[in-house]
Amino acid sequence: MKLYYSTTSPYVRKCLIAAHELGLIDQIQIVPVVTMPTQHNAELMGQNPLCKLPTLVLENGSVLYDSRVISEYLNTLAGGSLIPEGDARWDTLVRQSLADGLLDAALLMRYESVLRPKEFQWASWQQTQEDKVRSALRQLESTAASWVNRLDLGTIAAASALSYLDLRFAELDWRASAPVLESWFAAFSERPSMRQTQFKA
């Protein structure tokens, strides 16, 4: 399998953490690509019409994209338990969606502040995205006490999202209002899968 990869993509990192936890990382060839919202990568677009990361090319030539689809495929391939059965399944998938939504808003904030010319930046729109990030953090904080020793796609997605905030938005100081989440994240970050997939800015 080939995984198209960027050193700072939190969505790619989510898939890599899952691959490590599932024992599949040695079956994945990492293909670094450079892609920007304002400049397409021709090789990546040849595999994924959306030209987005992550994109996974299977041995039979089939292509999977979107971190949720890829993570679920890896879990199925390994016969893993990153998506539990019963009611816990929906809790896991909703937590993954919440963490991914936090990332969506954070990335829009980054694009607005870094890529858009300063004279065209929209402060109220930027604030709306930040409000989404903080709202998601409050929800994660309210449930983080129940995550101790839990390993699933929900906790992996949350860890990836929080690490991206540390990488790009230190000024948000998310830990100040989320002590339970901070404690959980500190412990989860000690996992080998987290250490081996750290961002390279």
Stockholm file with secondary structure:
# STOCKHOLM 1.0

chainA/1-201         MKLYYSTTSPYVRKCLIAAHELGLIDQIQIVPVVTMPTQHNAELMGQNPLCKLPTLVLENGSVLYDSRVISEYLNTLAGGSLIPEGDARWDTLVRQSLADGLLDAALLMRYESVLRPKEFQWASWQQTQEDKVRSALRQLESTAASWVNRLDLGTIAAASALSYLDLRFAELDWRASAPVLESWFAAFSERPSMRQTQFKA
#=GR chainA/1-201 SS CEEEECTTCHHHHHHHHHHHHHTCGGGCEEEECCCBTTBCCHHHHHHCTTCCSCEEECTTSCEEESHHHHHHHHHHHHTCCSSCSTHHHHHHHHHHHHHHHHHHHHHHHHIIIIISCGGGCCHHHHHHHHHHHHHHHHHHHHHGGGGTTCCSHHHHHHHHHHHHHHHHCGGGCGGGGCHHHHHHHHHHTTSHHHHTTCCCC
#=GC SS_cons         CEEEECTTCHHHHHHHHHHHHHTCGGGCEEEECCCBTTBCCHHHHHHCTTCCSCEEECTTSCEEESHHHHHHHHHHHHTCCSSCSTHHHHHHHHHHHHHHHHHHHHHHHHIIIIISCGGGCCHHHHHHHHHHHHHHHHHHHHHGGGGTTCCSHHHHHHHHHHHHHHHHCGGGCGGGGCHHHHHHHHHHTTSHHHHTTCCCC
//
